[in-house]
């Protein structure tokens, strides 16, 4: 049985979330839930943060989400969020 994962969001992610429309916020909540449902799925790309930790970068339609899984604590840390204007 896979343990349940929770997510955390950085202040910058919270600001983007709060400024979004209701529809965008609902979409983002679905995306965040998707990340926690399969925390071992690799991103589309990898970036390194300021301490050299690998960050997963995944695109979900009009959104790009940058995060890192903390498997010891069962958390997905969402550190960046970008809305791609389509």
N, C-alpha and C positions, 0 to 999 in steps of 0.2 A: 504494500500500500504506500503510495506516494504521500509524503507529508504536505499539509496545506501551507501554501506560501501567502504572505501578505505583501503589500507594496507600500513604499514610502515615496514621497515626492519632495523635490527640492523647492525652495521658495520661488525660484524663477518659473518652475513648472506650475506651481499653484497660481502664480500671477497670470500666466497664459490661460490656464483653466478657468479662472474666475472671470476673465475678460471675454470668454467665448459665449456664443449663443447657447440656448438650452440644447439645441440639436447637437452642437459641437461638444458640449459637456457630456451628453449621453454617449456619443461616439467614443470620447476619450475614456469614459468609465468602462466601456466594452473592451477597448484596447488594453487598458490596465488589467482587467480581469483575464484577458487572453494571455498576457505575459505571465501572470501567476499560475495559470492552469497548465502551462508547459514551460517551467523555468529553465529547462536544459536545452531548449531550442536555441540554436545559434542565430545571431543577428545577420543582417545582410552585409554588414561591414564591422570592423573593429577599430576603435580609436583608443588611444592611451590618455588617461587623465594626468593631472599634475604630479602624481606619485608613481606613475607607471602602471597603474591598474588598467586592465583591458575593459573597455566599455563596449557593450553591444549596441549597434545602431540598426534599427529596423524601420522600414517604411510600411505604413498602413494607409494606403490610398493617399489622401492629402496631408497626412501627418508623418513626421519622422520623430521617433522616440529613441532617446539614448538612455541606457540603463546598465546596471551591473547586478548580477545575481549574487546574493550572499547565502550560500547553501547551508552553512553552519547554523545560521539563525532563521533560515527559511523566509528570507526577504528578497524582494526585487526593489532595488533603489533606482527610481526614475530621476535622472539628473538633468535632462534637457528635453525640450519639446519644441518642435518647429512646425508651424502650419505652412504648408506649401500652397501658395496661391495658384490655383489651377484655372 
